[in-house]
Amino acid sequence: MEVGFKRGVYLPELDLWMDSLRRRDFGLITHAHSDHTARHTRPVLTRNTGLLLSEYLEKSDPLYLEYHEPLETKDYAITLYPAGHCLGSAQALVESKATGVKLLYTGDIKVRSSPTNEPIEPVPCDILVIEATYGKPQYTFPPQEQVLANAFQILHSWIAKGSKPVVQLWRLGKSQELLHLLLGEGFEVAVEESVYRIARIYEAGGVEFPKSYGCFDGSWVDGQVLICPPGRKSQVGLDGQRGLRFMELTGWAAGDDHPWVRRADSSLPYSDHADFDELVEYVKVVAPKQVYTVNGFPELAAHLRHLGYPAVHLNGQGRTVDAGFQMKML
């Protein structure tokens, strides 16, 4: 089964697109982040991903699949499994009816526990197409509990000194995860408007937060923590506020060479993606005969070849960056 990658994963033998960034007549959307979506005519997705994308896909005709519920076509069956990344996120197992070959496309995955996401389920396969967002050895994260304990301690110290803590997180996924964790730790939390709207969708999708939270209206309550997406400081009325202290929680904080890391008073390595070691371990668990890595770094594929796995990294132009490496196709 051949695999193409150009603004999405494509299986030409089955004419199936997964996470295409261009509008297709039919295509899978693994989760609701914008770098995995397009307004397909007939998108296939989980119901919770549909909740998050309801406005975006209002002119589409979605086909909702429950986890473990196969969609049968004349050429293949496709079954979705939890990916652990954000609410409704899915991996896709595609089984060719002509050959019996099973291909697993992971989309973005998180293997560590989360109070707001369905836990990931490893799925054995013949061919694995895996996201390599943190596919470089330097992106190995410390234990999640250790990072959170450090974050909570810093936030408490800022509040004790009369500072105003702002936690910078992307609006969908990690913001709701940290909202749940902060509330569970006893913090009073307000969130930026877009984060608030998505949190309410999470509630509609079955997530229960430990206690109430508010939508930030520009006025600061003593002792509260604000969750705000990067770049939204001016929009939410923080300009001119005194005593602000900024914390970012991002996997990029584990490295020192990535331009996406912003200036913050505290930058801690916490992610809603798998780190390098977890990606390698996931490959071992699902035991594929062939591996393709997409997005992120080619170092993951090189490391997997060193371990004995036929592995190739596909770049955004649909070509491999390992031009001299030959891999037998199933």
Buried (B, 14 or more C-beta within 10 A) or exposed (E): BEBBBBBBBBBEBBEBBBBBBEEBEBBBBBBBBEEBBBBBEEBBBBEBBBBBBEEBBEEBEBBBBEBEEEBEEEBBBBBBBBBBBBBBBBBBBBBBEEEEBBBBBBBBBBBBEBBBBBEBEBBEBBBBBBBBBBBBBBBBBEEBEEBBEBBBEBBBEBBEEEBBBBBBBBBBBBBBBBBBBBBEBEBBBBBBBBBBEBBEBBEEBEBEBBEEBEBBEEEBEEEBBBBBBBEBBEEBBBEEBEEBBBBBBBBBBBBEEBEEBEEBBBBBBBBBBBBBBBBBBBBEEBEBEBBBBBBBBBBBBBBBBEEEBBBBBBBEEEEBBBEEBEBEEB
